[in-house]
Amino acid sequence: MIDMLNVVKEKIELSPDLRKKINWESKYTFTSITLEKGTLIKLESTNIAYVDTHKVIINDIKFLFFNGVDCFYINF
């Protein structure tokens, strides 16, 4: 018999600083910005968890952000 693991996904809220920076960018550059909030993915009954980053898409370029981190990653 195989036990199945339950996958739990929880949305992560953007930090106020990150939201402020994104709003500033859209306000002053007049570009279209798409925002996808990150998720916390956990496997129940284990200690395994994964943080999926916040994704901000500006002019077809995807930027990956973590809360509380000053740098970001660019995915072309």
mmCIF file of the N, C-alpha and C atoms, coordinates in Angstrom:
data_MODEL
# 
_entry.id   MODEL 
# 
loop_
_atom_site.group_PDB 
_atom_site.id 
_atom_site.type_symbol 
_atom_site.label_atom_id 
_atom_site.label_alt_id 
_atom_site.label_comp_id 
_atom_site.label_asym_id 
_atom_site.label_entity_id 
_atom_site.label_seq_id 
_atom_site.pdbx_PDB_ins_code 
_atom_site.Cartn_x 
_atom_site.Cartn_y 
_atom_site.Cartn_z 
_atom_site.occupancy 
_atom_site.B_iso_or_equiv 
_atom_site.pdbx_formal_charge 
_atom_site.auth_seq_id 
_atom_site.auth_comp_id 
_atom_site.auth_asym_id 
_atom_site.auth_atom_id 
_atom_site.pdbx_PDB_model_num 
ATOM 1   N N  . MET A 1 1  ? 0.842  -1.184 0.000   1.00 0.00 ? 1  MET A N  1 
ATOM 2   C CA . MET A 1 1  ? 0.000  0.000  0.000   1.00 0.00 ? 1  MET A CA 1 
ATOM 3   C C  . MET A 1 1  ? 0.888  1.249  0.000   1.00 0.00 ? 1  MET A C  1 
ATOM 4   N N  . ILE A 1 2  ? 0.560  2.190  -0.842  1.00 0.00 ? 2  ILE A N  1 
ATOM 5   C CA . ILE A 1 2  ? 1.329  3.431  -0.964  1.00 0.00 ? 2  ILE A CA 1 
ATOM 6   C C  . ILE A 1 2  ? 0.552  4.562  -0.295  1.00 0.00 ? 2  ILE A C  1 
ATOM 7   N N  . ASP A 1 3  ? 1.208  5.249  0.619   1.00 0.00 ? 3  ASP A N  1 
ATOM 8   C CA . ASP A 1 3  ? 0.593  6.419  1.258   1.00 0.00 ? 3  ASP A CA 1 
ATOM 9   C C  . ASP A 1 3  ? 0.848  7.635  0.383   1.00 0.00 ? 3  ASP A C  1 
ATOM 10  N N  . MET A 1 4  ? -0.189 8.399  0.137   1.00 0.00 ? 4  MET A N  1 
ATOM 11  C CA . MET A 1 4  ? -0.061 9.607  -0.678  1.00 0.00 ? 4  MET A CA 1 
ATOM 12  C C  . MET A 1 4  ? 0.219  10.808 0.229   1.00 0.00 ? 4  MET A C  1 
ATOM 13  N N  . LEU A 1 5  ? 1.047  11.685 -0.235  1.00 0.00 ? 5  LEU A N  1 
ATOM 14  C CA . LEU A 1 5  ? 1.343  12.911 0.497   1.00 0.00 ? 5  LEU A CA 1 
ATOM 15  C C  . LEU A 1 5  ? 0.378  14.002 0.061   1.00 0.00 ? 5  LEU A C  1 
ATOM 16  N N  . ASN A 1 6  ? -0.098 14.748 1.011   1.00 0.00 ? 6  ASN A N  1 
ATOM 17  C CA . ASN A 1 6  ? -0.948 15.895 0.702   1.00 0.00 ? 6  ASN A CA 1 
ATOM 18  C C  . ASN A 1 6  ? -0.071 17.124 0.519   1.00 0.00 ? 6  ASN A C  1 
ATOM 19  N N  . VAL A 1 7  ? -0.310 17.831 -0.579  1.00 0.00 ? 7  VAL A N  1 
ATOM 20  C CA . VAL A 1 7  ? 0.421  19.060 -0.860  1.00 0.00 ? 7  VAL A CA 1 
ATOM 21  C C  . VAL A 1 7  ? -0.455 20.234 -0.453  1.00 0.00 ? 7  VAL A C  1 
ATOM 22  N N  . VAL A 1 8  ? 0.072  21.091 0.401   1.00 0.00 ? 8  VAL A N  1 
ATOM 23  C CA . VAL A 1 8  ? -0.659 22.253 0.885   1.00 0.00 ? 8  VAL A CA 1 
ATOM 24  C C  . VAL A 1 8  ? 0.004  23.499 0.322   1.00 0.00 ? 8  VAL A C  1 
ATOM 25  N N  . LYS A 1 9  ? -0.786 24.348 -0.338  1.00 0.00 ? 9  LYS A N  1 
ATOM 26  C CA . LYS A 1 9  ? -0.263 25.600 -0.892  1.00 0.00 ? 9  LYS A CA 1 
ATOM 27  C C  . LYS A 1 9  ? -0.925 26.767 -0.175  1.00 0.00 ? 9  LYS A C  1 
ATOM 28  N N  . GLU A 1 10 ? -0.102 27.681 0.326   1.00 0.00 ? 10 GLU A N  1 
ATOM 29  C CA . GLU A 1 10 ? -0.599 28.866 1.012   1.00 0.00 ? 10 GLU A CA 1 
ATOM 30  C C  . GLU A 1 10 ? -0.008 30.099 0.332   1.00 0.00 ? 10 GLU A C  1 
ATOM 31  N N  . LYS A 1 11 ? -0.859 31.066 0.024   1.00 0.00 ? 11 LYS A N  1 
ATOM 32  C CA . LYS A 1 11 ? -0.379 32.315 -0.581  1.00 0.00 ? 11 LYS A CA 1 
ATOM 33  C C  . LYS A 1 11 ? 0.436  33.089 0.440   1.00 0.00 ? 11 LYS A C  1 
ATOM 34  N N  . ILE A 1 12 ? 1.501  33.718 -0.032  1.00 0.00 ? 12 ILE A N  1 
ATOM 35  C CA . ILE A 1 12 ? 2.339  34.564 0.808   1.00 0.00 ? 12 ILE A CA 1 
ATOM 36  C C  . ILE A 1 12 ? 2.025  36.013 0.458   1.00 0.00 ? 12 ILE A C  1 
ATOM 37  N N  . GLU A 1 13 ? 1.764  36.817 1.466   1.00 0.00 ? 13 GLU A N  1 
ATOM 38  C CA . GLU A 1 13 ? 1.498  38.237 1.238   1.00 0.00 ? 13 GLU A CA 1 
ATOM 39  C C  . GLU A 1 13 ? 2.797  38.974 0.952   1.00 0.00 ? 13 GLU A C  1 
ATOM 40  N N  . LEU A 1 14 ? 2.706  39.969 0.112   1.00 0.00 ? 14 LEU A N  1 
ATOM 41  C CA . LEU A 1 14 ? 3.868  40.807 -0.177  1.00 0.00 ? 14 LEU A CA 1 
ATOM 42  C C  . LEU A 1 14 ? 4.180  41.670 1.027   1.00 0.00 ? 14 LEU A C  1 
ATOM 43  N N  . SER A 1 15 ? 5.450  41.879 1.254   1.00 0.00 ? 15 SER A N  1 
ATOM 44  C CA . SER A 1 15 ? 5.828  42.775 2.340   1.00 0.00 ? 15 SER A CA 1 
ATOM 45  C C  . SER A 1 15 ? 5.458  44.200 1.934   1.00 0.00 ? 15 SER A C  1 
ATOM 46  N N  . PRO A 1 16 ? 5.155  45.060 2.889   1.00 0.00 ? 16 PRO A N  1 
ATOM 47  C CA . PRO A 1 16 ? 4.793  46.447 2.552   1.00 0.00 ? 16 PRO A CA 1 
ATOM 48  C C  . PRO A 1 16 ? 5.883  47.173 1.765   1.00 0.00 ? 16 PRO A C  1 
ATOM 49  N N  . ASP A 1 17 ? 7.151  46.910 2.083   1.00 0.00 ? 17 ASP A N  1 
ATOM 50  C CA . ASP A 1 17 ? 8.248  47.559 1.345   1.00 0.00 ? 17 ASP A CA 1 
ATOM 51  C C  . ASP A 1 17 ? 8.266  47.128 -0.115  1.00 0.00 ? 17 ASP A C  1 
ATOM 52  N N  . LEU A 1 18 ? 8.073  45.850 -0.352  1.00 0.00 ? 18 LEU A N  1 
ATOM 53  C CA . LEU A 1 18 ? 8.084  45.347 -1.725  1.00 0.00 ? 18 LEU A CA 1 
ATOM 54  C C  . LEU A 1 18 ? 6.899  45.881 -2.513  1.00 0.00 ? 18 LEU A C  1 
ATOM 55  N N  . ARG A 1 19 ? 5.742  45.922 -1.892  1.00 0.00 ? 19 ARG A N  1 
ATOM 56  C CA . ARG A 1 19 ? 4.552  46.466 -2.560  1.00 0.00 ? 19 ARG A CA 1 
ATOM 57  C C  . ARG A 1 19 ? 4.755  47.940 -2.902  1.00 0.00 ? 19 ARG A C  1 
ATOM 58  N N  . LYS A 1 20 ? 5.390  48.686 -1.997  1.00 0.00 ? 20 LYS A N  1 
ATOM 59  C CA . LYS A 1 20 ? 5.656  50.108 -2.219  1.00 0.00 ? 20 LYS A CA 1 
ATOM 60  C C  . LYS A 1 20 ? 6.583  50.309 -3.413  1.00 0.00 ? 20 LYS A C  1 
ATOM 61  N N  . LYS A 1 21 ? 7.620  49.482 -3.519  1.00 0.00 ? 21 LYS A N  1 
ATOM 62  C CA . LYS A 1 21 ? 8.563  49.584 -4.639  1.00 0.00 ? 21 LYS A CA 1 
ATOM 63  C C  . LYS A 1 21 ? 7.898  49.247 -5.969  1.00 0.00 ? 21 LYS A C  1 
ATOM 64  N N  . ILE A 1 22 ? 7.046  48.241 -5.977  1.00 0.00 ? 22 ILE A N  1 
ATOM 65  C CA . ILE A 1 22 ? 6.352  47.855 -7.208  1.00 0.00 ? 22 ILE A CA 1 
ATOM 66  C C  . ILE A 1 22 ? 5.385  48.950 -7.635  1.00 0.00 ? 22 ILE A C  1 
ATOM 67  N N  . ASN A 1 23 ? 4.650  49.516 -6.687  1.00 0.00 ? 23 ASN A N  1 
ATOM 68  C CA . ASN A 1 23 ? 3.729  50.613 -7.001  1.00 0.00 ? 23 ASN A CA 1 
ATOM 69  C C  . ASN A 1 23 ? 4.480  51.838 -7.516  1.00 0.00 ? 23 ASN A C  1 
ATOM 70  N N  . TRP A 1 24 ? 5.629  52.127 -6.931  1.00 0.00 ? 24 TRP A N  1 
ATOM 71  C CA . TRP A 1 24 ? 6.427  53.255 -7.395  1.00 0.00 ? 24 TRP A CA 1 
ATOM 72  C C  . TRP A 1 24 ? 6.868  53.032 -8.833  1.00 0.00 ? 24 TRP A C  1 
ATOM 73  N N  . GLU A 1 25 ? 7.322  51.815 -9.141  1.00 0.00 ? 25 GLU A N  1 
ATOM 74  C CA . GLU A 1 25 ? 7.789  51.489 -10.494 1.00 0.00 ? 25 GLU A CA 1 
ATOM 75  C C  . GLU A 1 25 ? 6.681  51.671 -11.518 1.00 0.00 ? 25 GLU A C  1 
ATOM 76  N N  . SER A 1 26 ? 5.495  51.201 -11.217 1.00 0.00 ? 26 SER A N  1 
ATOM 77  C CA . SER A 1 26 ? 4.392  51.306 -12.182 1.00 0.00 ? 26 SER A CA 1 
ATOM 78  C C  . SER A 1 26 ? 3.910  52.746 -12.334 1.00 0.00 ? 26 SER A C  1 
ATOM 79  N N  . LYS A 1 27 ? 3.998  53.514 -11.276 1.00 0.00 ? 27 LYS A N  1 
ATOM 80  C CA . LYS A 1 27 ? 3.519  54.894 -11.304 1.00 0.00 ? 27 LYS A CA 1 
ATOM 81  C C  . LYS A 1 27 ? 4.415  55.813 -12.133 1.00 0.00 ? 27 LYS A C  1 
ATOM 82  N N  . TYR A 1 28 ? 5.732  55.649 -12.009 1.00 0.00 ? 28 TYR A N  1 
ATOM 83  C CA . TYR A 1 28 ? 6.657  56.580 -12.630 1.00 0.00 ? 28 TYR A CA 1 
ATOM 84  C C  . TYR A 1 28 ? 7.204  56.133 -13.985 1.00 0.00 ? 28 TYR A C  1 
ATOM 85  N N  . THR A 1 29 ? 7.007  54.883 -14.353 1.00 0.00 ? 29 THR A N  1 
ATOM 86  C CA . THR A 1 29 ? 7.529  54.426 -15.641 1.00 0.00 ? 29 THR A CA 1 
ATOM 87  C C  . THR A 1 29 ? 6.422  54.201 -16.657 1.00 0.00 ? 29 THR A C  1 
ATOM 88  N N  . PHE A 1 30 ? 5.183  54.228 -16.210 1.00 0.00 ? 30 PHE A N  1 
ATOM 89  C CA . PHE A 1 30 ? 4.029  54.039 -17.089 1.00 0.00 ? 30 PHE A CA 1 
ATOM 90  C C  . PHE A 1 30 ? 4.117  52.737 -17.882 1.00 0.00 ? 30 PHE A C  1 
ATOM 91  N N  . THR A 1 31 ? 4.570  51.685 -17.226 1.00 0.00 ? 31 THR A N  1 
ATOM 92  C CA . THR A 1 31 ? 4.656  50.379 -17.865 1.00 0.00 ? 31 THR A CA 1 
ATOM 93  C C  . THR A 1 31 ? 3.596  49.455 -17.285 1.00 0.00 ? 31 THR A C  1 
ATOM 94  N N  . SER A 1 32 ? 3.292  48.423 -18.034 1.00 0.00 ? 32 SER A N  1 
ATOM 95  C CA . SER A 1 32 ? 2.339  47.419 -17.579 1.00 0.00 ? 32 SER A CA 1 
ATOM 96  C C  . SER A 1 32 ? 3.067  46.420 -16.685 1.00 0.00 ? 32 SER A C  1 
ATOM 97  N N  . ILE A 1 33 ? 2.567  46.263 -15.480 1.00 0.00 ? 33 ILE A N  1 
ATOM 98  C CA . ILE A 1 33 ? 3.190  45.357 -14.518 1.00 0.00 ? 33 ILE A CA 1 
ATOM 99  C C  . ILE A 1 33 ? 2.180  44.295 -14.127 1.00 0.00 ? 33 ILE A C  1 
ATOM 100 N N  . THR A 1 34 ? 2.601  43.040 -14.213 1.00 0.00 ? 34 THR A N  1 
ATOM 101 C CA . THR A 1 34 ? 1.783  41.915 -13.770 1.00 0.00 ? 34 THR A CA 1 
ATOM 102 C C  . THR A 1 34 ? 2.430  41.334 -12.530 1.00 0.00 ? 34 THR A C  1 
ATOM 103 N N  . LEU A 1 35 ? 1.621  41.088 -11.507 1.00 0.00 ? 35 LEU A N  1 
ATOM 104 C CA . LEU A 1 35 ? 2.131  40.593 -10.237 1.00 0.00 ? 35 LEU A CA 1 
ATOM 105 C C  . LEU A 1 35 ? 1.496  39.245 -9.923  1.00 0.00 ? 35 LEU A C  1 
ATOM 106 N N  . GLU A 1 36 ? 2.323  38.261 -9.585  1.00 0.00 ? 36 GLU A N  1 
ATOM 107 C CA . GLU A 1 36 ? 1.857  36.962 -9.117  1.00 0.00 ? 36 GLU A CA 1 
ATOM 108 C C  . GLU A 1 36 ? 2.442  36.749 -7.724  1.00 0.00 ? 36 GLU A C  1 
ATOM 109 N N  . LYS A 1 37 ? 1.573  36.618 -6.730  1.00 0.00 ? 37 LYS A N  1 
ATOM 110 C CA . LYS A 1 37 ? 2.049  36.412 -5.370  1.00 0.00 ? 37 LYS A CA 1 
ATOM 111 C C  . LYS A 1 37 ? 2.684  35.031 -5.231  1.00 0.00 ? 37 LYS A C  1 
ATOM 112 N N  . GLY A 1 38 ? 3.661  34.952 -4.362  1.00 0.00 ? 38 GLY A N  1 
ATOM 113 C CA . GLY A 1 38 ? 4.340  33.688 -4.109  1.00 0.00 ? 38 GLY A CA 1 
ATOM 114 C C  . GLY A 1 38 ? 3.502  32.760 -3.251  1.00 0.00 ? 38 GLY A C  1 
ATOM 115 N N  . THR A 1 39 ? 3.936  31.521 -3.152  1.00 0.00 ? 39 THR A N  1 
ATOM 116 C CA . THR A 1 39 ? 3.233  30.526 -2.348  1.00 0.00 ? 39 THR A CA 1 
ATOM 117 C C  . THR A 1 39 ? 4.230  29.762 -1.491  1.00 0.00 ? 39 THR A C  1 
ATOM 118 N N  . LEU A 1 40 ? 3.720  29.267 -0.385  1.00 0.00 ? 40 LEU A N  1 
ATOM 119 C CA . LEU A 1 40 ? 4.461  28.343 0.456   1.00 0.00 ? 40 LEU A CA 1 
ATOM 120 C C  . LEU A 1 40 ? 3.878  26.969 0.178   1.00 0.00 ? 40 LEU A C  1 
ATOM 121 N N  . ILE A 1 41 ? 4.698  26.056 -0.296  1.00 0.00 ? 41 ILE A N  1 
ATOM 122 C CA . ILE A 1 41 ? 4.248  24.716 -0.649  1.00 0.00 ? 41 ILE A CA 1 
ATOM 123 C C  . ILE A 1 41 ? 4.807  23.764 0.403   1.00 0.00 ? 41 ILE A C  1 
ATOM 124 N N  . LYS A 1 42 ? 3.913  23.058 1.098   1.00 0.00 ? 42 LYS A N  1 
ATOM 125 C CA . LYS A 1 42 ? 4.326  22.141 2.153   1.00 0.00 ? 42 LYS A CA 1 
ATOM 126 C C  . LYS A 1 42 ? 3.788  20.746 1.854   1.00 0.00 ? 42 LYS A C  1 
ATOM 127 N N  . LEU A 1 43 ? 4.572  19.745 2.208   1.00 0.00 ? 43 LEU A N  1 
ATOM 128 C CA . LEU A 1 43 ? 4.118  18.365 2.137   1.00 0.00 ? 43 LEU A CA 1 
ATOM 129 C C  . LEU A 1 43 ? 3.726  17.950 3.546   1.00 0.00 ? 43 LEU A C  1 
ATOM 130 N N  . GLU A 1 44 ? 2.430  17.650 3.729   1.00 0.00 ? 44 GLU A N  1 
ATOM 131 C CA . GLU A 1 44 ? 1.948  17.286 5.062   1.00 0.00 ? 44 GLU A CA 1 
ATOM 132 C C  . GLU A 1 44 ? 2.627  16.012 5.543   1.00 0.00 ? 44 GLU A C  1 
ATOM 133 N N  . SER A 1 45 ? 2.768  15.916 6.829   1.00 0.00 ? 45 SER A N  1 
ATOM 134 C CA . SER A 1 45 ? 3.388  14.803 7.550   1.00 0.00 ? 45 SER A CA 1 
ATOM 135 C C  . SER A 1 45 ? 4.878  14.660 7.222   1.00 0.00 ? 45 SER A C  1 
ATOM 136 N N  . THR A 1 46 ? 5.484  15.707 6.683   1.00 0.00 ? 46 THR A N  1 
ATOM 137 C CA . THR A 1 46 ? 6.934  15.738 6.486   1.00 0.00 ? 46 THR A CA 1 
ATOM 138 C C  . THR A 1 46 ? 7.427  17.112 6.935   1.00 0.00 ? 46 THR A C  1 
ATOM 139 N N  . ASN A 1 47 ? 8.724  17.286 6.920   1.00 0.00 ? 47 ASN A N  1 
ATOM 140 C CA . ASN A 1 47 ? 9.278  18.603 7.241   1.00 0.00 ? 47 ASN A CA 1 
ATOM 141 C C  . ASN A 1 47 ? 9.781  19.297 5.967   1.00 0.00 ? 47 ASN A C  1 
ATOM 142 N N  . ILE A 1 48 ? 9.212  18.936 4.825   1.00 0.00 ? 48 ILE A N  1 
ATOM 143 C CA . ILE A 1 48 ? 9.625  19.498 3.545   1.00 0.00 ? 48 ILE A CA 1 
ATOM 144 C C  . ILE A 1 48 ? 8.715  20.666 3.176   1.00 0.00 ? 48 ILE A C  1 
ATOM 145 N N  . ALA A 1 49 ? 9.322  21.801 2.878   1.00 0.00 ? 49 ALA A N  1 
ATOM 146 C CA . ALA A 1 49 ? 8.576  22.989 2.450   1.00 0.00 ? 49 ALA A CA 1 
ATOM 147 C C  . ALA A 1 49 ? 9.394  23.717 1.395   1.00 0.00 ? 49 ALA A C  1 
ATOM 148 N N  . TYR A 1 50 ? 8.697  24.432 0.521   1.00 0.00 ? 50 TYR A N  1 
ATOM 149 C CA . TYR A 1 50 ? 9.333  25.165 -0.567  1.00 0.00 ? 50 TYR A CA 1 
ATOM 150 C C  . TYR A 1 50 ? 8.644  26.511 -0.698  1.00 0.00 ? 50 TYR A C  1 
ATOM 151 N N  . VAL A 1 51 ? 9.426  27.564 -0.835  1.00 0.00 ? 51 VAL A N  1 
ATOM 152 C CA . VAL A 1 51 ? 8.869  28.896 -1.019  1.00 0.00 ? 51 VAL A CA 1 
ATOM 153 C C  . VAL A 1 51 ? 8.975  29.251 -2.497  1.00 0.00 ? 51 VAL A C  1 
ATOM 154 N N  . ASP A 1 52 ? 7.842  29.427 -3.146  1.00 0.00 ? 52 ASP A N  1 
ATOM 155 C CA . ASP A 1 52 ? 7.795  29.882 -4.530  1.00 0.00 ? 52 ASP A CA 1 
ATOM 156 C C  . ASP A 1 52 ? 7.785  31.406 -4.493  1.00 0.00 ? 52 ASP A C  1 
ATOM 157 N N  . THR A 1 53 ? 8.650  32.018 -5.249  1.00 0.00 ? 53 THR A N  1 
ATOM 158 C CA . THR A 1 53 ? 8.861  33.468 -5.173  1.00 0.00 ? 53 THR A CA 1 
ATOM 159 C C  . THR A 1 53 ? 7.677  34.266 -5.705  1.00 0.00 ? 53 THR A C  1 
ATOM 160 N N  . HIS A 1 54 ? 7.651  35.549 -5.334  1.00 0.00 ? 54 HIS A N  1 
ATOM 161 C CA . HIS A 1 54 ? 6.733  36.495 -5.962  1.00 0.00 ? 54 HIS A CA 1 
ATOM 162 C C  . HIS A 1 54 ? 7.290  36.767 -7.352  1.00 0.00 ? 54 HIS A C  1 
ATOM 163 N N  . LYS A 1 55 ? 6.410  36.865 -8.332  1.00 0.00 ? 55 LYS A N  1 
ATOM 164 C CA . LYS A 1 55 ? 6.847  37.119 -9.704  1.00 0.00 ? 55 LYS A CA 1 
ATOM 165 C C  . LYS A 1 55 ? 6.246  38.436 -10.183 1.00 0.00 ? 55 LYS A C  1 
ATOM 166 N N  . VAL A 1 56 ? 7.103  39.303 -10.685 1.00 0.00 ? 56 VAL A N  1 
ATOM 167 C CA . VAL A 1 56 ? 6.675  40.576 -11.249 1.00 0.00 ? 56 VAL A CA 1 
ATOM 168 C C  . VAL A 1 56 ? 7.123  40.579 -12.704 1.00 0.00 ? 56 VAL A C  1 
ATOM 169 N N  . ILE A 1 57 ? 6.169  40.765 -13.625 1.00 0.00 ? 57 ILE A N  1 
ATOM 170 C CA . ILE A 1 57 ? 6.485  40.762 -15.045 1.00 0.00 ? 57 ILE A CA 1 
ATOM 171 C C  . ILE A 1 57 ? 6.368  42.191 -15.564 1.00 0.00 ? 57 ILE A C  1 
ATOM 172 N N  . ILE A 1 58 ? 7.491  42.716 -16.065 1.00 0.00 ? 58 ILE A N  1 
ATOM 173 C CA . ILE A 1 58 ? 7.561  44.071 -16.604 1.00 0.00 ? 58 ILE A CA 1 
ATOM 174 C C  . ILE A 1 58 ? 8.116  43.965 -18.022 1.00 0.00 ? 58 ILE A C  1 
ATOM 175 N N  . ASN A 1 59 ? 7.335  44.409 -19.004 1.00 0.00 ? 59 ASN A N  1 
ATOM 176 C CA . ASN A 1 59 ? 7.761  44.369 -20.406 1.00 0.00 ? 59 ASN A CA 1 
ATOM 177 C C  . ASN A 1 59 ? 8.278  42.989 -20.819 1.00 0.00 ? 59 ASN A C  1 
ATOM 178 N N  . ASP A 1 60 ? 7.533  41.950 -20.471 1.00 0.00 ? 60 ASP A N  1 
ATOM 179 C CA . ASP A 1 60 ? 7.845  40.551 -20.812 1.00 0.00 ? 60 ASP A CA 1 
ATOM 180 C C  . ASP A 1 60 ? 9.131  40.033 -20.168 1.00 0.00 ? 60 ASP A C  1 
ATOM 181 N N  . ILE A 1 61 ? 9.615  40.692 -19.145 1.00 0.00 ? 61 ILE A N  1 
ATOM 182 C CA . ILE A 1 61 ? 10.765 40.210 -18.385 1.00 0.00 ? 61 ILE A CA 1 
ATOM 183 C C  . ILE A 1 61 ? 10.266 39.854 -16.990 1.00 0.00 ? 61 ILE A C  1 
ATOM 184 N N  . LYS A 1 62 ? 10.572 38.638 -16.541 1.00 0.00 ? 62 LYS A N  1 
ATOM 185 C CA . LYS A 1 62 ? 10.089 38.162 -15.245 1.00 0.00 ? 62 LYS A CA 1 
ATOM 186 C C  . LYS A 1 62 ? 11.154 38.394 -14.175 1.00 0.00 ? 62 LYS A C  1 
ATOM 187 N N  . PHE A 1 63 ? 10.755 39.085 -13.102 1.00 0.00 ? 63 PHE A N  1 
ATOM 188 C CA . PHE A 1 63 ? 11.606 39.341 -11.956 1.00 0.00 ? 63 PHE A CA 1 
ATOM 189 C C  . PHE A 1 63 ? 11.079 38.506 -10.792 1.00 0.00 ? 63 PHE A C  1 
ATOM 190 N N  . LEU A 1 64 ? 11.984 37.844 -10.073 1.00 0.00 ? 64 LEU A N  1 
ATOM 191 C CA . LEU A 1 64 ? 11.609 36.989 -8.951  1.00 0.00 ? 64 LEU A CA 1 
ATOM 192 C C  . LEU A 1 64 ? 12.053 37.655 -7.655  1.00 0.00 ? 64 LEU A C  1 
ATOM 193 N N  . PHE A 1 65 ? 11.114 37.821 -6.713  1.00 0.00 ? 65 PHE A N  1 
ATOM 194 C CA . PHE A 1 65 ? 11.363 38.515 -5.454  1.00 0.00 ? 65 PHE A CA 1 
ATOM 195 C C  . PHE A 1 65 ? 11.034 37.618 -4.271  1.00 0.00 ? 65 PHE A C  1 
ATOM 196 N N  . PHE A 1 66 ? 11.821 37.725 -3.213  1.00 0.00 ? 66 PHE A N  1 
ATOM 197 C CA . PHE A 1 66 ? 11.520 37.120 -1.919  1.00 0.00 ? 66 PHE A CA 1 
ATOM 198 C C  . PHE A 1 66 ? 11.239 38.250 -0.936  1.00 0.00 ? 66 PHE A C  1 
ATOM 199 N N  . ASN A 1 67 ? 10.345 38.016 0.020   1.00 0.00 ? 67 ASN A N  1 
ATOM 200 C CA . ASN A 1 67 ? 10.121 38.994 1.088   1.00 0.00 ? 67 ASN A CA 1 
ATOM 201 C C  . ASN A 1 67 ? 11.380 39.091 1.941   1.00 0.00 ? 67 ASN A C  1 
ATOM 202 N N  . GLY A 1 68 ? 11.722 40.294 2.339   1.00 0.00 ? 68 GLY A N  1 
ATOM 203 C CA . GLY A 1 68 ? 12.830 40.498 3.255   1.00 0.00 ? 68 GLY A CA 1 
ATOM 204 C C  . GLY A 1 68 ? 14.210 40.426 2.629   1.00 0.00 ? 68 GLY A C  1 
ATOM 205 N N  . VAL A 1 69 ? 14.285 40.321 1.300   1.00 0.00 ? 69 VAL A N  1 
ATOM 206 C CA . VAL A 1 69 ? 15.584 40.262 0.621   1.00 0.00 ? 69 VAL A CA 1 
ATOM 207 C C  . VAL A 1 69 ? 15.692 41.475 -0.296  1.00 0.00 ? 69 VAL A C  1 
ATOM 208 N N  . ASP A 1 70 ? 16.829 42.151 -0.258  1.00 0.00 ? 70 ASP A N  1 
ATOM 209 C CA . ASP A 1 70 ? 16.995 43.379 -1.041  1.00 0.00 ? 70 ASP A CA 1 
ATOM 210 C C  . ASP A 1 70 ? 17.282 43.128 -2.513  1.00 0.00 ? 70 ASP A C  1 
ATOM 211 N N  . CYS A 1 71 ? 17.761 41.944 -2.858  1.00 0.00 ? 71 CYS A N  1 
ATOM 212 C CA . CYS A 1 71 ? 18.076 41.673 -4.264  1.00 0.00 ? 71 CYS A CA 1 
ATOM 213 C C  . CYS A 1 71 ? 16.923 40.917 -4.928  1.00 0.00 ? 71 CYS A C  1 
ATOM 214 N N  . PHE A 1 72 ? 16.974 40.828 -6.236  1.00 0.00 ? 72 PHE A N  1 
ATOM 215 C CA . PHE A 1 72 ? 15.961 40.092 -6.975  1.00 0.00 ? 72 PHE A CA 1 
ATOM 216 C C  . PHE A 1 72 ? 16.645 39.330 -8.098  1.00 0.00 ? 72 PHE A C  1 
ATOM 217 N N  . TYR A 1 73 ? 15.916 38.447 -8.719  1.00 0.00 ? 73 TYR A N  1 
ATOM 218 C CA . TYR A 1 73 ? 16.454 37.606 -9.772  1.00 0.00 ? 73 TYR A CA 1 
ATOM 219 C C  . TYR A 1 73 ? 15.708 37.896 -11.058 1.00 0.00 ? 73 TYR A C  1 
ATOM 220 N N  . ILE A 1 74 ? 16.412 37.860 -12.173 1.00 0.00 ? 74 ILE A N  1 
ATOM 221 C CA . ILE A 1 74 ? 15.800 38.118 -13.482 1.00 0.00 ? 74 ILE A CA 1 
ATOM 222 C C  . ILE A 1 74 ? 15.771 36.822 -14.254 1.00 0.00 ? 74 ILE A C  1 
ATOM 223 N N  . ASN A 1 75 ? 14.585 36.502 -14.796 1.00 0.00 ? 75 ASN A N  1 
ATOM 224 C CA . ASN A 1 75 ? 14.400 35.306 -15.590 1.00 0.00 ? 75 ASN A CA 1 
ATOM 225 C C  . ASN A 1 75 ? 14.023 35.742 -16.995 1.00 0.00 ? 75 ASN A C  1 
ATOM 226 N N  . PHE A 1 76 ? 14.931 35.617 -17.960 1.00 0.00 ? 76 PHE A N  1 
ATOM 227 C CA . PHE A 1 76 ? 14.670 36.042 -19.337 1.00 0.00 ? 76 PHE A CA 1 
ATOM 228 C C  . PHE A 1 76 ? 13.907 34.979 -20.055 1.00 0.00 ? 76 PHE A C  1 
# 
